């Protein structure tokens, strides 16, 4: 009876809660508000070339290209509540990924 722990070789601890601080100072990319309802704002120190919204199974559900600039607002209309990822590609081809929650 009861719960017995099972040792699994090579298994690491699960990550803690997500926050802006996990990317450290100077990461240059902010995504807010998080969680979000209608709109999501993306600000970057680098000029952005494209933004993709990716669901938890890895499918791209939205893609914005040629979005030049450092400050963008994207609509979340038509996106179901859940956990998603933003893939942001800068004009110098640096890729950053952020997790966000759609309420």
DANORRA-V930597 format. One record per backbone hydrogen bond with DSSP energy under -1.0 kcal/mol. CO is the residue of the C=O (numbers start at 1). NH is the residue of the N-H. Records with the same first field share a line. If there is no record, write none. Layout:
CO = NH ; NH
//
This chain:
8 = 11
19 = 22
20 = 23
21 = 24
24 = 27
28 = 45
30 = 43
32 = 41
36 = 103
38 = 76
40 = 74
41 = 32
42 = 72
43 = 30
47 = 91
49 = 67
50 = 89
51 = 64
52 = 87
53 = 61 ; 62
54 = 85
55 = 58
59 = 55
62 = 53
64 = 51
69 = 48
70 = 44
72 = 42
74 = 40
76 = 79
82 = 102
84 = 100
85 = 54
86 = 98
87 = 52
88 = 96
89 = 49 ; 50
90 = 93
94 = 90
96 = 88
98 = 86
100 = 84
101 = 36
102 = 82
//
